[in-house]
Amino acid sequence: MKRKINLLPIAIVAILFFILNWYVLSGLLIYSLNPLLSLVFWLTVSLITLSLIAAINRINTMGMGLFFKIATHAFVIWLTAALLFAIVLLTGDVYRLFSGTPRNLYWVEFATAIFALTVLVFLYGMIRGKYAYRVIKHTLFFDDLPQSFDGFTITQISDIHAGSFQNPKAVQKGIDLIKAQKSDLFVFTGDLVNNKAEEIKPWIGHFSQIKAPYGQFSVLGNHDYGDYIKWENEQTKRANLQQLKAYHAELGFRLLLDEHVELYKHGEKIILAGVENWGLGFGERGDLKKALTNVDPYDFKVLLSHDPTHWDSEVKKSPSKVHLTLSGHTHGMQFGIEAFGIKWSPVKYRYAHWAGIASYQGRFLNINRGFGFLGFSGRVGIWPEITVIELKKSRT
């Protein structure tokens, strides 16, 4: 049975979109009153809006193919640029209301420059930004870290979303950057694919290059279970998940499914545990207690858990102290600002902590911004991340 698309919310958005663009056009008309300007402008807006409606309406039959991607990306880019144009123009209009002067050309020129810059920034994010890998390093101190693990390094990546990749050369640069860190341990914290196991197959030769002295470990993310597409039957869906687990092995990743391993160095050990996906609103499959079965509460523990809401909801207050939790999932929404002391992304309205390090009573969480991308085929301001964490013993 086909899923029906409710067109009412789409129609409301379309109306608001046209109102916004009417205001934008009112500013552009200060350049010229030539009717051709209005005609070209409204033809562009209509084409973008109708394309979006058609793409959403055909999603049951055509899926999220090339047309869907072009339509949604065009709408998002134009909407963002138009909003910023309108904000600048409104600022100028408020000023002229108080000053009693007519609309100033300089405000319109400034708004136009912001519009053009926004479009260029989005295009950069789609062409180069999504592969602009960054290494982010953290040093964390612990009183109870075994002495032998002082200086132990962990490289983490998350959210590969292999089905979105199209540029092998660019992905290889990211792999080379991971290898260059020469960390003691490598971990991947879920979402290997968008929906289907087969998405990772063309990239096995890339990610299987990653090696670390203490091994390569992984967990599943919410997208790995195939919950977001329709399957022929439940058996096919289960077979897809089993194939995905087999691909983890081909990559050289030891997949941790509510279990743990002991990592030894000079006779001392730390615990590395991993749970199936546990996330508020994304399925609470993981079992932390099972993962820590027969683990001494006083052992030093590192946990791989895809969704950071698991840390907030359960891990940080667990009776068996988990010293460091490594997560991903948020992508930093692939859009935001992290510069000049500013750290902002729209995802903050969904997740109080959405990237980097958080702490609670000596327990730490790191949220990786993701290696890949999903939905929006790009990254603006929130670049793909390779995290390197160094564990240090506190000096008392």
Contacts in CASP RR format, 6 or more apart in sequence:
PFRMAT RR
TARGET T0000
AUTHOR 0000-0000-0000
METHOD contacts of the structure
MODEL  1
MKRKINLLPIAIVAILFFILNWYVLSGLLIYSLNPLLSLVFWLTVSLITL
SLIAAINRINTMGMGLFFKIATHAFVIWLTAALLFAIVLLTGDVYRLFSG
TPRNLYWVEFATAIFALTVLVFLYGMIRGKYAYRVIKHTLFFDDLPQSFD
GFTITQISDIHAGSFQNPKAVQKGIDLIKAQKSDLFVFTGDLVNNKAEEI
KPWIGHFSQIKAPYGQFSVLGNHDYGDYIKWENEQTKRANLQQLKAYHAE
LGFRLLLDEHVELYKHGEKIILAGVENWGLGFGERGDLKKALTNVDPYDF
KVLLSHDPTHWDSEVKKSPSKVHLTLSGHTHGMQFGIEAFGIKWSPVKYR
YAHWAGIASYQGRFLNINRGFGFLGFSGRVGIWPEITVIELKKSRT
2 60 0 8 1.000
3 60 0 8 1.000
5 56 0 8 1.000
5 57 0 8 1.000
5 59 0 8 1.000
5 60 0 8 1.000
7 53 0 8 1.000
7 57 0 8 1.000
10 52 0 8 1.000
10 53 0 8 1.000
10 56 0 8 1.000
14 49 0 8 1.000
14 53 0 8 1.000
17 45 0 8 1.000
17 49 0 8 1.000
17 79 0 8 1.000
18 45 0 8 1.000
18 49 0 8 1.000
20 79 0 8 1.000
20 82 0 8 1.000
20 83 0 8 1.000
20 86 0 8 1.000
21 41 0 8 1.000
21 42 0 8 1.000
21 45 0 8 1.000
21 82 0 8 1.000
23 86 0 8 1.000
23 89 0 8 1.000
23 90 0 8 1.000
24 82 0 8 1.000
24 85 0 8 1.000
24 86 0 8 1.000
24 89 0 8 1.000
25 38 0 8 1.000
25 41 0 8 1.000
25 42 0 8 1.000
27 89 0 8 1.000
27 103 0 8 1.000
27 108 0 8 1.000
27 111 0 8 1.000
28 37 0 8 1.000
28 41 0 8 1.000
28 108 0 8 1.000
28 112 0 8 1.000
29 37 0 8 1.000
29 38 0 8 1.000
30 103 0 8 1.000
30 105 0 8 1.000
30 108 0 8 1.000
31 37 0 8 1.000
31 108 0 8 1.000
44 78 0 8 1.000
45 78 0 8 1.000
48 71 0 8 1.000
48 74 0 8 1.000
48 75 0 8 1.000
48 78 0 8 1.000
49 75 0 8 1.000
51 67 0 8 1.000
51 70 0 8 1.000
51 71 0 8 1.000
51 74 0 8 1.000
51 75 0 8 1.000
52 71 0 8 1.000
52 72 0 8 1.000
52 74 0 8 1.000
52 75 0 8 1.000
54 67 0 8 1.000
54 71 0 8 1.000
55 62 0 8 1.000
55 67 0 8 1.000
55 68 0 8 1.000
55 71 0 8 1.000
55 72 0 8 1.000
56 68 0 8 1.000
58 67 0 8 1.000
58 68 0 8 1.000
59 68 0 8 1.000
62 68 0 8 1.000
69 377 0 8 1.000
72 375 0 8 1.000
73 126 0 8 1.000
73 376 0 8 1.000
73 377 0 8 1.000
76 122 0 8 1.000
76 376 0 8 1.000
77 118 0 8 1.000
77 119 0 8 1.000
77 122 0 8 1.000
77 123 0 8 1.000
80 118 0 8 1.000
80 122 0 8 1.000
81 114 0 8 1.000
81 115 0 8 1.000
81 116 0 8 1.000
81 118 0 8 1.000
81 119 0 8 1.000
81 122 0 8 1.000
82 115 0 8 1.000
84 111 0 8 1.000
84 114 0 8 1.000
84 115 0 8 1.000
84 118 0 8 1.000
85 111 0 8 1.000
85 112 0 8 1.000
85 114 0 8 1.000
85 115 0 8 1.000
86 111 0 8 1.000
88 107 0 8 1.000
88 110 0 8 1.000
88 111 0 8 1.000
88 114 0 8 1.000
89 107 0 8 1.000
89 108 0 8 1.000
89 111 0 8 1.000
91 107 0 8 1.000
92 103 0 8 1.000
92 104 0 8 1.000
92 107 0 8 1.000
93 103 0 8 1.000
93 107 0 8 1.000
95 107 0 8 1.000
96 102 0 8 1.000
96 103 0 8 1.000
96 104 0 8 1.000
121 380 0 8 1.000
122 380 0 8 1.000
124 380 0 8 1.000
125 132 0 8 1.000
125 378 0 8 1.000
125 379 0 8 1.000
125 380 0 8 1.000
126 377 0 8 1.000
126 378 0 8 1.000
129 378 0 8 1.000
129 379 0 8 1.000
129 380 0 8 1.000
129 383 0 8 1.000
129 384 0 8 1.000
130 334 0 8 1.000
130 372 0 8 1.000
130 373 0 8 1.000
130 377 0 8 1.000
130 378 0 8 1.000
130 379 0 8 1.000
130 384 0 8 1.000
131 167 0 8 1.000
131 170 0 8 1.000
131 171 0 8 1.000
131 173 0 8 1.000
131 174 0 8 1.000
131 384 0 8 1.000
132 379 0 8 1.000
132 383 0 8 1.000
132 384 0 8 1.000
133 173 0 8 1.000
133 174 0 8 1.000
133 177 0 8 1.000
133 371 0 8 1.000
133 383 0 8 1.000
133 384 0 8 1.000
133 385 0 8 1.000
133 386 0 8 1.000
134 383 0 8 1.000
134 384 0 8 1.000
134 385 0 8 1.000
134 386 0 8 1.000
135 177 0 8 1.000
135 181 0 8 1.000
135 385 0 8 1.000
135 386 0 8 1.000
135 387 0 8 1.000
135 388 0 8 1.000
136 356 0 8 1.000
136 385 0 8 1.000
136 386 0 8 1.000
136 387 0 8 1.000
136 388 0 8 1.000
137 387 0 8 1.000
137 388 0 8 1.000
137 389 0 8 1.000
137 390 0 8 1.000
138 356 0 8 1.000
138 357 0 8 1.000
138 366 0 8 1.000
138 387 0 8 1.000
138 388 0 8 1.000
138 389 0 8 1.000
138 390 0 8 1.000
139 389 0 8 1.000
139 390 0 8 1.000
139 392 0 8 1.000
140 324 0 8 1.000
140 357 0 8 1.000
140 364 0 8 1.000
140 389 0 8 1.000
140 390 0 8 1.000
140 391 0 8 1.000
140 392 0 8 1.000
141 392 0 8 1.000
141 393 0 8 1.000
141 394 0 8 1.000
142 300 0 8 1.000
142 323 0 8 1.000
142 362 0 8 1.000
142 391 0 8 1.000
142 392 0 8 1.000
142 393 0 8 1.000
142 394 0 8 1.000
143 393 0 8 1.000
143 394 0 8 1.000
143 396 0 8 1.000
144 298 0 8 1.000
144 300 0 8 1.000
144 323 0 8 1.000
145 270 0 8 1.000
145 300 0 8 1.000
145 323 0 8 1.000
145 391 0 8 1.000
145 392 0 8 1.000
145 393 0 8 1.000
145 394 0 8 1.000
146 265 0 8 1.000
146 268 0 8 1.000
146 269 0 8 1.000
146 270 0 8 1.000
146 300 0 8 1.000
146 393 0 8 1.000
147 268 0 8 1.000
147 393 0 8 1.000
148 265 0 8 1.000
148 266 0 8 1.000
148 267 0 8 1.000
148 268 0 8 1.000
149 265 0 8 1.000
149 268 0 8 1.000
149 270 0 8 1.000
149 300 0 8 1.000
149 391 0 8 1.000
149 393 0 8 1.000
150 391 0 8 1.000
150 392 0 8 1.000
150 393 0 8 1.000
151 390 0 8 1.000
151 391 0 8 1.000
151 392 0 8 1.000
152 184 0 8 1.000
152 185 0 8 1.000
152 265 0 8 1.000
152 270 0 8 1.000
152 390 0 8 1.000
152 391 0 8 1.000
153 181 0 8 1.000
153 183 0 8 1.000
153 184 0 8 1.000
153 185 0 8 1.000
153 388 0 8 1.000
153 389 0 8 1.000
153 390 0 8 1.000
153 391 0 8 1.000
154 183 0 8 1.000
154 184 0 8 1.000
154 185 0 8 1.000
154 186 0 8 1.000
154 187 0 8 1.000
154 302 0 8 1.000
154 326 0 8 1.000
154 388 0 8 1.000
154 389 0 8 1.000
154 390 0 8 1.000
154 391 0 8 1.000
155 178 0 8 1.000
155 181 0 8 1.000
155 183 0 8 1.000
155 185 0 8 1.000
155 186 0 8 1.000
155 187 0 8 1.000
155 212 0 8 1.000
155 386 0 8 1.000
155 387 0 8 1.000
155 388 0 8 1.000
156 186 0 8 1.000
156 187 0 8 1.000
156 188 0 8 1.000
156 189 0 8 1.000
156 326 0 8 1.000
156 366 0 8 1.000
156 368 0 8 1.000
156 386 0 8 1.000
156 387 0 8 1.000
156 388 0 8 1.000
156 389 0 8 1.000
157 178 0 8 1.000
157 188 0 8 1.000
157 189 0 8 1.000
157 368 0 8 1.000
157 370 0 8 1.000
157 371 0 8 1.000
157 385 0 8 1.000
157 386 0 8 1.000
157 387 0 8 1.000
158 188 0 8 1.000
158 189 0 8 1.000
158 190 0 8 1.000
158 191 0 8 1.000
158 306 0 8 1.000
158 326 0 8 1.000
158 327 0 8 1.000
158 328 0 8 1.000
158 329 0 8 1.000
158 368 0 8 1.000
158 369 0 8 1.000
158 370 0 8 1.000
158 371 0 8 1.000
158 385 0 8 1.000
159 189 0 8 1.000
159 190 0 8 1.000
159 191 0 8 1.000
159 328 0 8 1.000
159 329 0 8 1.000
159 331 0 8 1.000
159 368 0 8 1.000
159 370 0 8 1.000
159 371 0 8 1.000
159 372 0 8 1.000
159 374 0 8 1.000
160 188 0 8 1.000
160 190 0 8 1.000
160 191 0 8 1.000
160 192 0 8 1.000
160 193 0 8 1.000
160 200 0 8 1.000
160 203 0 8 1.000
160 207 0 8 1.000
160 370 0 8 1.000
160 371 0 8 1.000
160 372 0 8 1.000
161 191 0 8 1.000
161 192 0 8 1.000
161 193 0 8 1.000
161 194 0 8 1.000
161 223 0 8 1.000
161 372 0 8 1.000
161 373 0 8 1.000
161 374 0 8 1.000
162 192 0 8 1.000
162 193 0 8 1.000
162 194 0 8 1.000
162 199 0 8 1.000
162 200 0 8 1.000
162 202 0 8 1.000
162 203 0 8 1.000
163 193 0 8 1.000
163 194 0 8 1.000
163 199 0 8 1.000
163 200 0 8 1.000
164 194 0 8 1.000
164 372 0 8 1.000
164 373 0 8 1.000
164 374 0 8 1.000
164 375 0 8 1.000
164 377 0 8 1.000
165 171 0 8 1.000
165 203 0 8 1.000
165 372 0 8 1.000
168 202 0 8 1.000
168 203 0 8 1.000
168 206 0 8 1.000
171 203 0 8 1.000
171 206 0 8 1.000
172 206 0 8 1.000
174 371 0 8 1.000
174 384 0 8 1.000
174 386 0 8 1.000
175 206 0 8 1.000
175 207 0 8 1.000
175 209 0 8 1.000
175 210 0 8 1.000
177 386 0 8 1.000
178 186 0 8 1.000
178 210 0 8 1.000
178 386 0 8 1.000
179 209 0 8 1.000
179 210 0 8 1.000
179 211 0 8 1.000
181 386 0 8 1.000
181 388 0 8 1.000
183 212 0 8 1.000
183 388 0 8 1.000
184 212 0 8 1.000
184 213 0 8 1.000
184 214 0 8 1.000
185 212 0 8 1.000
185 213 0 8 1.000
185 214 0 8 1.000
185 215 0 8 1.000
185 217 0 8 1.000
185 263 0 8 1.000
185 272 0 8 1.000
186 210 0 8 1.000
186 211 0 8 1.000
186 212 0 8 1.000
186 215 0 8 1.000
186 216 0 8 1.000
186 217 0 8 1.000
187 216 0 8 1.000
187 217 0 8 1.000
187 218 0 8 1.000
187 272 0 8 1.000
187 304 0 8 1.000
187 326 0 8 1.000
188 216 0 8 1.000
188 217 0 8 1.000
188 218 0 8 1.000
188 219 0 8 1.000
188 253 0 8 1.000
189 218 0 8 1.000
189 219 0 8 1.000
189 221 0 8 1.000
189 304 0 8 1.000
189 305 0 8 1.000
189 306 0 8 1.000
189 326 0 8 1.000
189 327 0 8 1.000
189 328 0 8 1.000
189 368 0 8 1.000
190 218 0 8 1.000
190 219 0 8 1.000
190 220 0 8 1.000
190 221 0 8 1.000
190 224 0 8 1.000
190 277 0 8 1.000
190 306 0 8 1.000
190 328 0 8 1.000
191 221 0 8 1.000
191 222 0 8 1.000
191 223 0 8 1.000
191 224 0 8 1.000
191 306 0 8 1.000
191 328 0 8 1.000
191 329 0 8 1.000
191 374 0 8 1.000
192 199 0 8 1.000
192 200 0 8 1.000
192 218 0 8 1.000
192 220 0 8 1.000
192 221 0 8 1.000
192 224 0 8 1.000
192 244 0 8 1.000
192 247 0 8 1.000
192 248 0 8 1.000
193 199 0 8 1.000
193 200 0 8 1.000
193 223 0 8 1.000
193 224 0 8 1.000
193 244 0 8 1.000
194 223 0 8 1.000
194 228 0 8 1.000
194 374 0 8 1.000
195 223 0 8 1.000
195 226 0 8 1.000
195 228 0 8 1.000
195 229 0 8 1.000
196 226 0 8 1.000
196 229 0 8 1.000
196 240 0 8 1.000
197 240 0 8 1.000
197 241 0 8 1.000
197 243 0 8 1.000
197 244 0 8 1.000
197 247 0 8 1.000
198 243 0 8 1.000
200 207 0 8 1.000
200 244 0 8 1.000
200 247 0 8 1.000
200 251 0 8 1.000
201 247 0 8 1.000
204 247 0 8 1.000
204 250 0 8 1.000
204 251 0 8 1.000
207 251 0 8 1.000
208 250 0 8 1.000
208 251 0 8 1.000
208 252 0 8 1.000
210 216 0 8 1.000
210 251 0 8 1.000
214 263 0 8 1.000
214 265 0 8 1.000
215 254 0 8 1.000
216 251 0 8 1.000
216 252 0 8 1.000
216 253 0 8 1.000
216 254 0 8 1.000
217 253 0 8 1.000
217 254 0 8 1.000
217 255 0 8 1.000
217 256 0 8 1.000
217 261 0 8 1.000
217 272 0 8 1.000
217 274 0 8 1.000
217 304 0 8 1.000
218 248 0 8 1.000
218 251 0 8 1.000
218 253 0 8 1.000
218 254 0 8 1.000
218 255 0 8 1.000
218 256 0 8 1.000
218 304 0 8 1.000
219 255 0 8 1.000
219 256 0 8 1.000
219 257 0 8 1.000
219 274 0 8 1.000
219 275 0 8 1.000
219 276 0 8 1.000
219 277 0 8 1.000
219 304 0 8 1.000
219 305 0 8 1.000
219 306 0 8 1.000
220 244 0 8 1.000
220 255 0 8 1.000
220 257 0 8 1.000
220 276 0 8 1.000
220 277 0 8 1.000
220 306 0 8 1.000
221 277 0 8 1.000
221 306 0 8 1.000
221 307 0 8 1.000
221 329 0 8 1.000
222 277 0 8 1.000
222 279 0 8 1.000
222 282 0 8 1.000
222 283 0 8 1.000
222 306 0 8 1.000
222 307 0 8 1.000
222 329 0 8 1.000
223 374 0 8 1.000
224 241 0 8 1.000
224 244 0 8 1.000
224 277 0 8 1.000
225 241 0 8 1.000
225 277 0 8 1.000
225 285 0 8 1.000
226 237 0 8 1.000
226 240 0 8 1.000
226 241 0 8 1.000
231 237 0 8 1.000
231 240 0 8 1.000
245 255 0 8 1.000
248 254 0 8 1.000
248 255 0 8 1.000
249 255 0 8 1.000
254 261 0 8 1.000
256 272 0 8 1.000
256 273 0 8 1.000
256 274 0 8 1.000
256 275 0 8 1.000
256 291 0 8 1.000
256 304 0 8 1.000
257 274 0 8 1.000
257 275 0 8 1.000
257 276 0 8 1.000
258 274 0 8 1.000
258 275 0 8 1.000
258 276 0 8 1.000
258 286 0 8 1.000
258 287 0 8 1.000
258 288 0 8 1.000
258 290 0 8 1.000
258 291 0 8 1.000
259 273 0 8 1.000
259 274 0 8 1.000
259 290 0 8 1.000
259 291 0 8 1.000
260 271 0 8 1.000
260 272 0 8 1.000
260 273 0 8 1.000
260 274 0 8 1.000
260 291 0 8 1.000
260 292 0 8 1.000
260 293 0 8 1.000
260 295 0 8 1.000
260 301 0 8 1.000
261 271 0 8 1.000
261 272 0 8 1.000
261 273 0 8 1.000
262 269 0 8 1.000
262 270 0 8 1.000
262 271 0 8 1.000
262 272 0 8 1.000
263 269 0 8 1.000
263 270 0 8 1.000
263 271 0 8 1.000
263 272 0 8 1.000
269 299 0 8 1.000
270 299 0 8 1.000
270 300 0 8 1.000
270 301 0 8 1.000
270 302 0 8 1.000
271 292 0 8 1.000
271 295 0 8 1.000
271 299 0 8 1.000
271 300 0 8 1.000
271 301 0 8 1.000
271 302 0 8 1.000
272 301 0 8 1.000
272 302 0 8 1.000
272 304 0 8 1.000
273 288 0 8 1.000
273 291 0 8 1.000
273 292 0 8 1.000
273 295 0 8 1.000
273 301 0 8 1.000
273 302 0 8 1.000
273 303 0 8 1.000
273 304 0 8 1.000
273 322 0 8 1.000
274 291 0 8 1.000
274 303 0 8 1.000
274 304 0 8 1.000
274 305 0 8 1.000
275 286 0 8 1.000
275 287 0 8 1.000
275 288 0 8 1.000
275 291 0 8 1.000
275 303 0 8 1.000
275 304 0 8 1.000
275 305 0 8 1.000
275 310 0 8 1.000
276 285 0 8 1.000
276 286 0 8 1.000
276 287 0 8 1.000
277 283 0 8 1.000
277 285 0 8 1.000
277 286 0 8 1.000
277 306 0 8 1.000
277 307 0 8 1.000
278 284 0 8 1.000
278 285 0 8 1.000
278 286 0 8 1.000
278 288 0 8 1.000
278 305 0 8 1.000
278 306 0 8 1.000
278 307 0 8 1.000
278 309 0 8 1.000
278 310 0 8 1.000
278 314 0 8 1.000
279 306 0 8 1.000
279 307 0 8 1.000
279 309 0 8 1.000
279 310 0 8 1.000
279 313 0 8 1.000
279 329 0 8 1.000
280 307 0 8 1.000
280 309 0 8 1.000
280 313 0 8 1.000
282 307 0 8 1.000
282 329 0 8 1.000
286 305 0 8 1.000
286 310 0 8 1.000
288 303 0 8 1.000
288 305 0 8 1.000
288 310 0 8 1.000
288 314 0 8 1.000
288 315 0 8 1.000
288 318 0 8 1.000
288 322 0 8 1.000
291 303 0 8 1.000
292 301 0 8 1.000
292 318 0 8 1.000
292 320 0 8 1.000
295 301 0 8 1.000
295 320 0 8 1.000
297 319 0 8 1.000
297 320 0 8 1.000
297 321 0 8 1.000
298 321 0 8 1.000
300 323 0 8 1.000
301 320 0 8 1.000
301 321 0 8 1.000
301 322 0 8 1.000
301 323 0 8 1.000
301 324 0 8 1.000
302 322 0 8 1.000
302 323 0 8 1.000
302 324 0 8 1.000
302 325 0 8 1.000
302 326 0 8 1.000
303 315 0 8 1.000
303 322 0 8 1.000
303 324 0 8 1.000
303 325 0 8 1.000
303 326 0 8 1.000
304 325 0 8 1.000
304 326 0 8 1.000
305 311 0 8 1.000
305 315 0 8 1.000
305 325 0 8 1.000
305 326 0 8 1.000
305 327 0 8 1.000
306 327 0 8 1.000
306 328 0 8 1.000
306 329 0 8 1.000
307 327 0 8 1.000
307 328 0 8 1.000
307 329 0 8 1.000
308 325 0 8 1.000
308 327 0 8 1.000
308 328 0 8 1.000
308 329 0 8 1.000
308 330 0 8 1.000
308 351 0 8 1.000
308 353 0 8 1.000
308 354 0 8 1.000
308 365 0 8 1.000
308 367 0 8 1.000
309 351 0 8 1.000
310 325 0 8 1.000
310 327 0 8 1.000
311 325 0 8 1.000
311 327 0 8 1.000
311 358 0 8 1.000
311 365 0 8 1.000
312 352 0 8 1.000
312 353 0 8 1.000
315 322 0 8 1.000
315 325 0 8 1.000
315 363 0 8 1.000
315 365 0 8 1.000
316 322 0 8 1.000
316 325 0 8 1.000
316 360 0 8 1.000
316 361 0 8 1.000
316 363 0 8 1.000
316 365 0 8 1.000
321 363 0 8 1.000
322 363 0 8 1.000
323 362 0 8 1.000
323 363 0 8 1.000
323 364 0 8 1.000
324 363 0 8 1.000
324 364 0 8 1.000
324 365 0 8 1.000
324 366 0 8 1.000
324 389 0 8 1.000
324 391 0 8 1.000
325 363 0 8 1.000
325 364 0 8 1.000
325 365 0 8 1.000
325 366 0 8 1.000
326 365 0 8 1.000
326 366 0 8 1.000
326 368 0 8 1.000
326 387 0 8 1.000
326 389 0 8 1.000
327 365 0 8 1.000
327 366 0 8 1.000
327 367 0 8 1.000
327 368 0 8 1.000
328 367 0 8 1.000
328 368 0 8 1.000
328 369 0 8 1.000
328 370 0 8 1.000
329 367 0 8 1.000
330 347 0 8 1.000
330 350 0 8 1.000
330 351 0 8 1.000
330 354 0 8 1.000
330 355 0 8 1.000
330 367 0 8 1.000
330 369 0 8 1.000
331 347 0 8 1.000
331 369 0 8 1.000
331 370 0 8 1.000
331 372 0 8 1.000
331 373 0 8 1.000
331 374 0 8 1.000
331 382 0 8 1.000
332 345 0 8 1.000
332 347 0 8 1.000
332 354 0 8 1.000
332 355 0 8 1.000
332 369 0 8 1.000
332 370 0 8 1.000
332 382 0 8 1.000
333 345 0 8 1.000
333 346 0 8 1.000
333 347 0 8 1.000
333 354 0 8 1.000
333 382 0 8 1.000
334 373 0 8 1.000
334 374 0 8 1.000
334 376 0 8 1.000
334 378 0 8 1.000
334 379 0 8 1.000
334 380 0 8 1.000
334 382 0 8 1.000
335 345 0 8 1.000
335 346 0 8 1.000
335 376 0 8 1.000
335 379 0 8 1.000
335 380 0 8 1.000
335 381 0 8 1.000
335 382 0 8 1.000
336 344 0 8 1.000
336 345 0 8 1.000
336 346 0 8 1.000
336 380 0 8 1.000
336 381 0 8 1.000
336 382 0 8 1.000
337 343 0 8 1.000
337 344 0 8 1.000
337 345 0 8 1.000
337 381 0 8 1.000
338 344 0 8 1.000
338 355 0 8 1.000
338 381 0 8 1.000
338 382 0 8 1.000
339 381 0 8 1.000
343 355 0 8 1.000
345 354 0 8 1.000
345 355 0 8 1.000
345 382 0 8 1.000
347 354 0 8 1.000
348 354 0 8 1.000
353 365 0 8 1.000
353 367 0 8 1.000
354 367 0 8 1.000
355 367 0 8 1.000
355 368 0 8 1.000
355 369 0 8 1.000
355 382 0 8 1.000
356 366 0 8 1.000
356 367 0 8 1.000
356 368 0 8 1.000
356 369 0 8 1.000
356 387 0 8 1.000
357 364 0 8 1.000
357 365 0 8 1.000
357 366 0 8 1.000
358 364 0 8 1.000
358 365 0 8 1.000
358 366 0 8 1.000
358 367 0 8 1.000
359 365 0 8 1.000
366 387 0 8 1.000
366 389 0 8 1.000
368 385 0 8 1.000
368 387 0 8 1.000
369 382 0 8 1.000
369 383 0 8 1.000
369 384 0 8 1.000
369 385 0 8 1.000
370 384 0 8 1.000
370 385 0 8 1.000
371 384 0 8 1.000
371 385 0 8 1.000
371 386 0 8 1.000
372 384 0 8 1.000
373 379 0 8 1.000
373 384 0 8 1.000
END
